[in-house]
Amino acid sequence: MDTDFDETYVLLLLADSNLPTGSFVASSGFESYETHGFLSLPSTSNAGKGRAATAGTVAFIQDSLHTYARSALPFVSDAHRAVDAFKNLKGKLDIGHDATIKKLLELDELYETMTLNHVAKRASKAQGVALLTLYTKGFARPSGPSDEDHLSKSLTVLIDRLKLMVRGEETHGHLPMCWGVLTGALGISLLRAQHLFLFLHARSLLSSAIRLNTIGPYSSQQLLLHSVRPLVEEEVSQNKDMHTGIFMDMHHNDVDNRPATTWPLGEILAVRHDLQHSRIFNS
């Protein structure tokens, strides 16, 4: 079967909003942003309530995508590269498990350290382990005698081991690392994995906006096609080559090419999520 078709088919599966990943319970700070009145700032108040809410939603998505791409995408990329390196071992897959797990744990620990608030950590961990479970229970190939089946079995063993370590609280299982592992194991190219990662983040924010009744479903689709698309493409273009710096020699002057949080206001509002009197999301 055509390789490009295989990849496209898997991308369609991962883009399914019914996947059991737990993303529907997370608003990534949008609920707190709305509660604190940032959807109706003075600069947009003259446009009418509906248009102001739409403008505020797009502004939030732009800022959220920018900081998420800069802070999380390098972890997706390095985890994907680690799994690719594991797959390229071919006949030495069995001896590559420990080295690959070590790399993934280092990435996971660095992301835990760099994530500034407990609300974001909680949501990231819940969705991350859900992705590992999705692979082992839903995407893993049934075992067989061929070389391809041997590779699939080795990947399943690797991911199942990582999942058990998360369950046993030996590591955190953050979403960016787990997304890189999942897409690498499924054979999705790094660029498409990065693009889908940010697209799903933006779509999740719009889904949250619909549930909070700040925009309607038709408006959401219009924004996703016309307003969000260039934002996603811009962030992928700017951050696709970034690394965490763990697995390569990066000099002090390379600091601009490392992960960073770029939106302090978003962090403050996210921290205040649990202080809301009434809420429907867990982040």
Rosetta silent file (secondary structure, phi, psi, omega in degrees, C-alpha in Angstrom):
SEQUENCE: MDTDFDETYVLLLLADSNLPTGSFVASSGFESYETHGFLSLPSTSNAGKGRAATAGTVAFIQDSLHTYARSALPFVSDAHRAVDAFKNLKGKLDIGHDATIKKLLELDELYETMTLNHVAKRASKAQGVALLTLYTKGFARPSGPSDEDHLSKSLTVLIDRLKLMVRGEETHGHLPMCWGVLTGALGISLLRAQHLFLFLHARSLLSSAIRLNTIGPYSSQQLLLHSVRPLVEEEVSQNKDMHTGIFMDMHHNDVDNRPATTWPLGEILAVRHDLQHSRIFNS
SCORE:     score description
SCORE:     0.000 S_00000001
   1 L     0.000  147.836 -178.486    0.000    0.000    0.000 S_00000001
   2 L   -59.913  130.481 -176.610    1.138    3.558   -0.744 S_00000001
   3 H   -63.376  -40.855  179.969    3.155    4.956    2.177 S_00000001
   4 H   -63.988  -37.187  177.259    1.677    8.439    1.855 S_00000001
   5 H   -65.540  -41.680  177.860   -1.827    6.970    1.949 S_00000001
   6 H   -56.962  -46.883 -178.287   -0.917    4.983    5.079 S_00000001
   7 H   -65.266  -42.824  179.247    0.291    8.137    6.809 S_00000001
   8 H   -61.911  -39.296 -179.353   -2.759   10.136    5.729 S_00000001
   9 H   -64.695  -42.516  178.524   -5.062    7.414    7.012 S_00000001
  10 H   -65.588  -38.147  176.983   -3.367    7.406   10.427 S_00000001
  11 H   -60.891  -39.311  177.306   -3.581   11.207   10.534 S_00000001
  12 H   -63.649  -38.901  177.903   -7.328   10.953    9.953 S_00000001
  13 H   -63.465  -44.575 -177.854   -7.584    8.506   12.850 S_00000001
  14 H   -70.486  -24.688  179.236   -5.646   10.804   15.177 S_00000001
  15 L   -82.474   -3.979 -179.812   -7.747   13.801   14.139 S_00000001
  16 L   -66.580  122.646 -178.392  -10.929   12.003   15.229 S_00000001
  17 L   -69.609  -10.990  179.765  -12.504   14.024   18.041 S_00000001
  18 L   -89.779    0.832  178.629  -13.885   10.785   19.532 S_00000001
  19 L   -59.941  136.198 -177.956  -10.443    9.407   20.397 S_00000001
  20 L   -78.178   71.386 -178.703  -10.325    8.522   24.123 S_00000001
  21 L  -110.968   -6.426  177.800   -7.565   10.971   25.046 S_00000001
  22 L    78.684    7.956 -176.657   -9.366   13.062   27.657 S_00000001
  23 H   -68.266  -21.290 -176.961   -8.782   16.344   25.824 S_00000001
  24 H   -68.549  -15.090 -179.775  -12.456   17.315   26.132 S_00000001
  25 H   -94.372    2.067 -177.137  -12.019   18.030   29.861 S_00000001
  26 L  -116.906  134.207  175.907   -9.213   20.558   29.313 S_00000001
  27 L  -110.504    0.806  178.766   -9.582   24.154   28.148 S_00000001
  28 L    54.134   37.748  177.034   -5.865   25.030   28.475 S_00000001
  29 L    92.166   -5.775 -176.289   -6.681   28.132   30.488 S_00000001
  30 H   -67.340  -37.713 -179.952   -9.473   29.419   28.229 S_00000001
  31 H   -62.526  -42.995  177.964  -12.199   29.011   30.867 S_00000001
  32 H   -66.616  -37.967  177.418  -10.203   31.086   33.352 S_00000001
  33 H   -58.942  -43.436  179.575   -9.439   33.618   30.604 S_00000001
  34 H   -71.205  -41.651 -179.449  -13.174   34.032   29.950 S_00000001
  35 H   -61.557  -35.975 -178.314  -14.098   34.111   33.645 S_00000001
  36 L   -83.771    7.260  171.452  -11.620   36.918   34.293 S_00000001
  37 L    84.891   15.403 -175.737  -13.221   39.067   31.597 S_00000001
  38 H   -82.405   -5.244  175.433  -10.532   38.987   28.922 S_00000001
  39 H   -82.338  -11.567 -178.112  -12.968   38.172   26.108 S_00000001
  40 H  -131.592   53.848  177.761  -14.532   41.631   26.412 S_00000001
  41 L   -68.302  157.638 -179.172  -11.601   43.992   26.838 S_00000001
  42 H   -53.899  -32.135 -177.075  -12.179   47.726   26.186 S_00000001
  43 H   -67.469  -17.649 -178.843  -10.354   47.472   22.846 S_00000001
  44 H  -120.490    3.355 -172.641  -13.067   45.170   21.481 S_00000001
  45 H   -68.707  -23.798 -177.641  -16.134   46.285   23.434 S_00000001
  46 H   -79.895   -8.859 -175.270  -17.494   48.516   20.657 S_00000001
  47 H   -85.709   -1.923 -175.604  -17.809   45.664   18.186 S_00000001
  48 L    94.924  152.954 -173.550  -20.792   44.085   19.904 S_00000001
  49 H   -59.402  -47.816 -177.108  -20.853   41.168   22.305 S_00000001
  50 H   -64.821  -46.800 -178.937  -20.673   38.381   19.712 S_00000001
  51 H   -68.281  -33.703  177.898  -17.926   39.930   17.620 S_00000001
  52 H   -65.857  -41.350  178.781  -15.980   40.875   20.749 S_00000001
  53 H   -64.798  -39.290  178.392  -16.123   37.287   22.002 S_00000001
  54 H   -64.985  -45.421  178.752  -14.942   36.020   18.614 S_00000001
  55 H   -62.902  -40.462  178.261  -12.067   38.506   18.519 S_00000001
  56 H   -65.898  -36.355  178.481  -11.120   37.607   22.091 S_00000001
  57 H   -65.496  -44.856  178.638  -11.196   33.906   21.263 S_00000001
  58 H   -63.768  -39.772  178.461   -8.872   34.362   18.290 S_00000001
  59 H   -62.335  -41.446  178.411   -6.533   36.495   20.415 S_00000001
  60 H   -64.216  -45.918 -179.152   -6.399   33.770   23.055 S_00000001
  61 H   -60.101  -41.779 -179.852   -5.719   31.063   20.473 S_00000001
  62 H   -61.698  -48.005  179.972   -2.915   33.116   18.945 S_00000001
  63 H   -67.576  -40.232 -179.066   -1.176   33.695   22.283 S_00000001
  64 H   -66.677  -43.512  177.717   -1.793   30.130   23.464 S_00000001
  65 H   -61.980  -40.999 -177.178   -0.477   28.614   20.235 S_00000001
  66 H   -63.085  -47.858 -178.394    2.613   30.808   20.333 S_00000001
  67 H   -72.719  -33.906 -179.244    3.623   29.843   23.864 S_00000001
  68 H   -70.886  -39.677  177.781    2.625   26.183   23.428 S_00000001
  69 H   -63.475  -42.270 -177.775    4.595   25.825   20.206 S_00000001
  70 H   -72.293  -34.069 -174.723    7.667   27.381   21.789 S_00000001
  71 H   -92.775  -31.205 -172.434    7.428   25.451   25.063 S_00000001
  72 H  -107.659  -33.116 -174.249    6.049   22.049   24.006 S_00000001
  73 H   -60.561  -36.594  176.353    6.904   21.429   20.348 S_00000001
  74 H   -59.985  -30.778  178.444   10.642   20.814   21.007 S_00000001
  75 H   -73.967  -37.824  172.921    9.645   17.975   23.355 S_00000001
  76 H   -58.437  -47.468 -175.650    7.382   16.478   20.700 S_00000001
  77 H   -63.924  -46.889 -177.886   10.255   16.667   18.222 S_00000001
  78 H   -69.217  -35.266  176.298   12.912   15.128   20.464 S_00000001
  79 H   -66.993  -40.450  177.341   10.612   12.306   21.603 S_00000001
  80 H   -62.089  -43.831  179.054    9.737   11.577   17.972 S_00000001
  81 H   -64.159  -36.714  178.943   13.437   11.525   17.069 S_00000001
  82 H   -64.459  -41.432  178.422   14.154    9.150   19.961 S_00000001
  83 H   -69.691  -38.479  176.202   11.528    6.688   18.722 S_00000001
  84 H   -60.605  -42.922  178.247   12.802    7.021   15.146 S_00000001
  85 H   -62.924  -38.336  176.845   16.313    6.203   16.353 S_00000001
  86 H   -62.698  -43.870 -179.529   14.927    3.161   18.174 S_00000001
  87 H   -65.403  -31.578 -178.984   13.178    1.943   15.013 S_00000001
  88 L   -76.136   -7.561  176.797   16.384    2.336   13.001 S_00000001
  89 L   -69.333  -24.979  177.097   18.188   -0.131   15.289 S_00000001
  90 H    51.760 -100.778 -174.521   16.380   -2.918   13.392 S_00000001
  91 H   -70.947   -7.307 -177.933   18.113   -6.123   14.502 S_00000001
  92 H  -112.840   27.874 -176.142   19.181   -4.567   17.820 S_00000001
  93 H   -59.668  -38.558 -175.255   15.750   -3.470   19.019 S_00000001
  94 H   -62.801  -34.981 -178.098   15.912   -5.499   22.218 S_00000001
  95 H   -86.196   -6.350 -179.052   19.035   -3.726   23.447 S_00000001
  96 H   -90.795   -8.467 -177.097   17.649   -0.306   22.505 S_00000001
  97 H   -59.684  -50.876 -175.073   14.778   -0.314   24.982 S_00000001
  98 H   -62.686  -43.619 -178.667   16.747    0.935   27.984 S_00000001
  99 H   -65.096  -39.867 -179.616   18.540    3.705   26.088 S_00000001
 100 H   -69.220  -43.224  177.231   15.312    4.948   24.512 S_00000001
 101 H   -59.265  -41.066  179.794   13.420    4.861   27.807 S_00000001
 102 H   -60.387  -44.127  178.462   16.251    6.845   29.413 S_00000001
 103 H   -61.847  -44.785 -177.664   15.968    9.550   26.747 S_00000001
 104 H   -65.685  -37.397  178.234   12.202    9.762   27.115 S_00000001
 105 H   -66.880  -36.852  177.314   12.418   10.012   30.900 S_00000001
 106 H   -64.419  -42.191  176.932   14.917   12.864   30.608 S_00000001
 107 H   -62.243  -44.711 -178.100   12.558   14.707   28.267 S_00000001
 108 H   -62.145  -41.517 -179.339    9.628   14.085   30.571 S_00000001
 109 H   -68.075  -38.764  178.661   11.503   15.370   33.611 S_00000001
 110 H   -65.684  -39.818  178.920   12.638   18.516   31.812 S_00000001
 111 H   -66.302  -38.734  176.111    9.073   19.279   30.715 S_00000001
 112 H   -58.919  -42.153 -178.581    7.857   18.763   34.283 S_00000001
 113 H   -68.496  -36.977 -175.234   10.478   21.242   35.468 S_00000001
 114 H   -84.706  -16.898  178.539    9.669   23.832   32.806 S_00000001
 115 L   -78.173  121.056 -164.580    5.887   23.676   33.194 S_00000001
 116 L   -86.691  -14.740 -177.494    5.157   26.519   35.566 S_00000001
 117 L  -134.585  150.879 -173.522    1.751   25.696   37.029 S_00000001
 118 H   -69.427  -26.715 -179.467    0.089   22.687   38.593 S_00000001
 119 H   -68.296  -46.155  177.976   -3.094   22.996   36.520 S_00000001
 120 H   -64.617  -38.855  177.703   -1.243   22.621   33.221 S_00000001
 121 H   -61.064  -44.636 -178.518    0.801   19.753   34.654 S_00000001
 122 H   -60.261  -47.288 -179.072   -2.339   17.906   35.728 S_00000001
 123 H   -67.128  -40.200 -178.857   -3.991   18.177   32.308 S_00000001
 124 H   -63.530  -42.432  179.910   -0.791   17.289   30.455 S_00000001
 125 H   -66.355  -42.354 -178.796   -0.245   14.120   32.489 S_00000001
 126 H   -62.653  -42.422 -178.882   -3.836   12.936   32.093 S_00000001
 127 H   -76.206  -31.809  179.945   -3.757   13.332   28.316 S_00000001
 128 H   -64.180  -51.392 -179.145   -0.244   11.934   27.975 S_00000001
 129 H   -66.863  -27.664  176.160   -0.907    8.576   29.597 S_00000001
 130 H   -64.499  -35.772  177.309   -4.171    8.379   27.637 S_00000001
 131 H   -67.162  -41.003  177.893   -2.134    8.506   24.411 S_00000001
 132 H   -64.269  -41.487  177.526    0.118    5.665   25.562 S_00000001
 133 H   -64.682  -38.859  178.267   -2.928    3.607   26.490 S_00000001
 134 H   -59.559  -40.909  179.891   -4.489    4.401   23.111 S_00000001
 135 H   -67.709  -50.370 -174.549   -1.455    2.956   21.337 S_00000001
 136 H   -67.588  -31.386 -177.045   -1.162   -0.240   23.372 S_00000001
 137 H   -99.134  -24.532 -173.567   -4.903   -0.975   23.334 S_00000001
 138 H  -118.384  -29.944 -173.193   -6.034    0.530   20.058 S_00000001
 139 H  -111.225  -15.017 -177.739   -3.210    1.018   17.566 S_00000001
 140 L   -65.319  138.689  179.981   -0.711   -1.779   18.245 S_00000001
 141 L   -75.953  138.626  174.079   -0.497   -4.367   15.457 S_00000001
 142 L   -58.244  141.450 -174.699   -1.460   -7.976   16.320 S_00000001
 143 L   -66.727  150.092  178.654    1.709  -10.065   16.670 S_00000001
 144 L  -160.670 -177.491 -173.335    2.973  -12.186   13.787 S_00000001
 145 L   -85.569  -13.239 -172.531    6.157  -13.758   12.331 S_00000001
 146 L   -75.507  165.171  178.222    7.240  -10.999    9.895 S_00000001
 147 H   -62.510  -37.350  179.198    9.970   -8.405   10.480 S_00000001
 148 H   -63.681  -38.605  178.411    7.335   -5.672   10.463 S_00000001
 149 H   -68.840  -33.961  177.667    5.441   -7.494   13.186 S_00000001
 150 H   -64.668  -41.508  177.058    8.665   -7.848   15.196 S_00000001
 151 H   -63.565  -44.555  179.692    9.181   -4.074   15.012 S_00000001
 152 H   -61.820  -40.290  179.208    5.574   -3.455   16.018 S_00000001
 153 H   -64.787  -41.046  179.088    5.921   -5.839   18.948 S_00000001
 154 H   -64.409  -39.230  177.097    9.106   -4.102   20.102 S_00000001
 155 H   -65.593  -39.849  178.661    7.378   -0.722   19.907 S_00000001
 156 H   -63.569  -42.139  177.987    4.428   -2.066   21.878 S_00000001
 157 H   -62.306  -43.295  179.810    6.767   -3.410   24.557 S_00000001
 158 H   -60.866  -49.021 -176.096    8.568   -0.052   24.691 S_00000001
 159 H   -71.734  -36.468  177.568    5.381    1.995   24.995 S_00000001
 160 H   -64.922  -37.958  177.457    3.745   -0.413   27.416 S_00000001
 161 H   -64.317  -43.110  178.073    6.831   -0.210   29.617 S_00000001
 162 H   -63.006  -42.053  179.515    6.694    3.581   29.508 S_00000001
 163 H   -61.704  -42.646  179.764    2.988    3.525   30.342 S_00000001
 164 H   -65.618  -33.683  176.859    3.568    1.272   33.350 S_00000001
 165 H   -66.901  -36.756  175.777    6.292    3.618   34.582 S_00000001
 166 H   -65.835  -46.513  179.256    3.802    6.500   34.391 S_00000001
 167 H   -60.564  -35.802  179.763    1.182    4.459   36.240 S_00000001
 168 L   -84.994    6.509  178.188    3.778    3.572   38.860 S_00000001
 169 L    61.234   30.578  173.402    4.714    7.269   39.222 S_00000001
 170 L   -85.505  -19.042  173.718    8.276    6.617   38.084 S_00000001
 171 L  -149.448  178.056 -169.710    7.823    9.339   35.477 S_00000001
 172 L   -95.224  -36.442 -179.293    5.194   11.938   34.646 S_00000001
 173 L    74.103   47.824 -177.877    3.910   11.047   31.184 S_00000001
 174 L   -72.357  150.224 -174.047    3.475   14.576   29.841 S_00000001
 175 H   -55.683  -49.423 -177.611    1.468   15.104   26.673 S_00000001
 176 H   -59.426  -44.029  178.532    4.202   16.495   24.342 S_00000001
 177 H   -62.425  -45.235 -177.866    6.582   13.626   25.066 S_00000001
 178 H   -68.229  -33.341  176.688    3.813   11.037   24.692 S_00000001
 179 H   -66.055  -42.095  176.276    2.583   12.607   21.454 S_00000001
 180 H   -61.540  -39.816  177.770    6.077   12.360   19.993 S_00000001
 181 H   -64.867  -48.086 -177.825    6.258    8.714   21.065 S_00000001
 182 H   -60.863  -51.085 -176.762    2.831    7.881   19.636 S_00000001
 183 H   -69.031  -33.962  175.568    3.342    9.537   16.263 S_00000001
 184 H   -64.968  -41.635  179.413    6.862    8.173   15.935 S_00000001
 185 H   -66.639  -32.921 -178.893    5.636    4.646   16.632 S_00000001
 186 L   -83.305   -2.873  176.339    2.824    5.026   14.088 S_00000001
 187 L    81.904   19.316  177.380    5.267    6.103   11.372 S_00000001
 188 L   -81.879  136.490  179.977    4.029    9.672   10.976 S_00000001
 189 L   -61.788  154.484 -177.567    6.669   12.095    9.733 S_00000001
 190 H   -60.719  -43.737 -177.699    7.977   14.612   12.248 S_00000001
 191 H   -62.003  -42.825  179.414    6.652   17.621   10.333 S_00000001
 192 H   -69.655  -34.604  177.140    3.128   16.204   10.139 S_00000001
 193 H   -63.840  -41.503  177.953    3.265   15.192   13.800 S_00000001
 194 H   -64.055  -45.652 -177.518    4.206   18.764   14.726 S_00000001
 195 H   -62.919  -45.801 -178.758    1.487   20.240   12.527 S_00000001
 196 H   -67.000  -35.233  179.180   -1.237   17.942   13.879 S_00000001
 197 H   -58.482  -47.376 -179.308   -0.117   18.576   17.464 S_00000001
 198 H   -75.006  -35.600  176.451   -0.701   22.317   17.153 S_00000001
 199 H   -60.515  -45.392 -179.114   -3.849   21.902   15.058 S_00000001
 200 H   -66.056  -33.579  176.310   -5.414   19.683   17.725 S_00000001
 201 H   -63.226  -45.983  179.620   -4.461   22.186   20.418 S_00000001
 202 H   -65.523  -42.010  179.833   -6.216   24.969   18.514 S_00000001
 203 H   -64.509  -36.219  177.792   -9.247   22.810   17.760 S_00000001
 204 H   -64.170  -38.159  177.560   -9.502   21.873   21.432 S_00000001
 205 H   -64.440  -40.832  178.120   -9.563   25.563   22.365 S_00000001
 206 H   -67.734  -36.978  175.854  -12.398   26.190   19.910 S_00000001
 207 H   -62.061  -40.064  176.955  -14.267   23.187   21.280 S_00000001
 208 H   -63.817  -39.663  179.776  -13.915   24.700   24.757 S_00000001
 209 H   -63.366  -37.820  177.526  -15.240   28.013   23.456 S_00000001
 210 H   -64.655  -45.102 -178.512  -18.333   26.268   22.076 S_00000001
 211 H   -67.628  -27.771  176.215  -19.003   24.524   25.382 S_00000001
 212 L   -85.828   -2.471  176.856  -18.575   27.827   27.222 S_00000001
 213 L    63.562   33.402  175.032  -21.028   29.383   24.752 S_00000001
 214 L   -91.805  -25.701  171.775  -18.679   32.179   23.742 S_00000001
 215 L  -139.046  164.545  178.472  -18.898   31.191   20.052 S_00000001
 216 L   -97.214  170.169 -177.614  -21.171   28.889   18.067 S_00000001
 217 H   -64.144  -36.036  178.672  -20.270   25.705   16.142 S_00000001
 218 H   -70.065  -41.716  176.629  -20.475   27.369   12.716 S_00000001
 219 H   -61.654  -37.283  178.946  -18.300   30.243   13.839 S_00000001
 220 H   -60.767  -45.507  179.689  -15.841   27.706   15.234 S_00000001
 221 H   -65.864  -37.899  178.342  -15.473   25.986   11.864 S_00000001
 222 H   -63.691  -43.425  178.257  -15.083   29.326   10.113 S_00000001
 223 H   -65.689  -40.928 -178.282  -12.336   30.355   12.510 S_00000001
 224 H   -61.801  -37.615 -178.535  -10.603   26.989   12.225 S_00000001
 225 H   -79.834  -44.534 -169.616  -10.429   27.281    8.444 S_00000001
 226 H  -101.645  -35.560 -175.654   -9.690   30.970    7.944 S_00000001
 227 H   -97.903  -40.476 -174.616   -8.205   32.424   11.150 S_00000001
 228 H   -80.369  -35.286 -176.711   -6.507   29.519   12.905 S_00000001
 229 H   -52.912  -51.947  179.011   -4.914   27.870    9.885 S_00000001
 230 H   -64.537  -28.658  177.389   -2.317   30.608    9.239 S_00000001
 231 H   -66.154  -44.697  179.101   -1.546   30.755   12.968 S_00000001
 232 H   -63.414  -46.058 -178.351   -0.787   27.030   13.083 S_00000001
 233 H   -62.471  -38.771  179.430    1.310   27.183    9.912 S_00000001
 234 H   -65.532  -43.282 -178.506    3.313   30.130   11.227 S_00000001
 235 H   -68.580  -38.205  176.357    4.101   28.435   14.547 S_00000001
 236 H   -63.062  -45.196 -179.213    5.127   25.189   12.856 S_00000001
 237 H   -60.480  -39.926 -176.207    7.370   27.109   10.474 S_00000001
 238 H   -78.632  -26.480 -170.521    9.053   29.034   13.297 S_00000001
 239 H  -119.484    2.529 -173.393    9.512   26.139   15.738 S_00000001
 240 L   -65.405  -26.183 -177.004    9.823   22.948   13.673 S_00000001
 241 L   -99.655    6.046 -178.185   13.624   22.787   13.968 S_00000001
 242 L   -74.868  149.693  176.626   13.859   23.537   17.682 S_00000001
 243 L  -123.232  162.958  174.038   15.386   21.053   20.145 S_00000001
 244 L   -77.250  -23.579 -178.245   15.233   20.756   23.908 S_00000001
 245 L    94.363   -4.164 -177.671   19.030   20.764   24.015 S_00000001
 246 L   -70.598  -41.822 -169.830   19.258   17.513   26.002 S_00000001
 247 L  -103.814   14.893  178.637   20.631   15.301   23.239 S_00000001
 248 L  -148.115  157.419 -178.708   22.896   17.739   21.426 S_00000001
 249 L   -82.210  103.963  179.929   25.690   20.150   22.242 S_00000001
 250 L  -111.365  131.026 -177.998   24.058   23.583   22.308 S_00000001
 251 L   -81.887  168.551 -178.034   26.103   26.667   23.145 S_00000001
 252 H   -61.088  -31.483 -179.309   24.968   29.512   25.375 S_00000001
 253 H   -78.420    1.479  176.668   24.210   31.676   22.346 S_00000001
 254 H   -95.295   14.565 -174.616   21.684   29.051   21.182 S_00000001
 255 H   -60.536  -28.702  179.991   19.287   29.944   23.989 S_00000001
 256 H   -70.753  -12.662 -179.847   16.779   31.347   21.470 S_00000001
 257 H  -102.028   14.809  179.306   16.454   27.871   19.968 S_00000001
 258 L  -111.056  164.674 -178.848   15.416   26.217   23.225 S_00000001
 259 L   -61.548  146.733  178.557   11.980   25.787   24.833 S_00000001
 260 L  -160.680  152.884  172.344   10.529   28.803   26.629 S_00000001
 261 L   -91.808  130.674 -173.367    7.251   30.162   27.933 S_00000001
 262 L  -115.478    2.237 -175.778    6.275   33.335   26.079 S_00000001
 263 L  -134.086   83.256 -178.676    2.931   34.316   27.646 S_00000001
 264 H   -58.041  -38.114  179.847    3.126   35.135   31.388 S_00000001
 265 H   -60.228  -41.466  178.561   -0.508   36.288   31.521 S_00000001
 266 H   -61.158  -37.939  178.377   -1.657   32.907   30.263 S_00000001
 267 H   -65.634  -42.709 -179.354    0.323   31.191   33.007 S_00000001
 268 H   -63.398  -45.115 -179.621   -1.208   33.412   35.701 S_00000001
 269 H   -66.817  -36.907  178.583   -4.750   32.814   34.483 S_00000001
 270 H   -64.362  -40.444  178.559   -4.147   29.070   34.196 S_00000001
 271 H   -61.384  -32.681 -176.903   -2.925   28.936   37.801 S_00000001
 272 H   -83.234    3.363 -177.078   -6.151   30.632   38.900 S_00000001
 273 H   -57.436  -46.477 -176.727   -8.352   28.001   37.223 S_00000001
 274 H   -70.136  -11.355 -179.679   -9.013   26.063   40.436 S_00000001
 275 H   -87.140   -6.024  178.720  -10.015   29.286   42.221 S_00000001
 276 L   -67.474  140.319 -179.593  -13.102   29.752   40.065 S_00000001
 277 L   -65.112  -38.784  179.565  -16.355   29.352   41.965 S_00000001
 278 L  -135.188  134.567 -179.370  -17.880   27.314   39.145 S_00000001
 279 L  -151.466  152.668  179.430  -16.032   25.507   36.339 S_00000001
 280 L  -114.035  -10.797  178.700  -16.663   22.771   33.783 S_00000001
 281 L  -112.306  163.378  177.773  -13.068   21.986   32.754 S_00000001
 282 L   -97.820    1.342  174.966  -10.138   20.675   34.768 S_00000001
 283 L  -156.391    0.000    0.000   -7.679   23.143   33.242 S_00000001
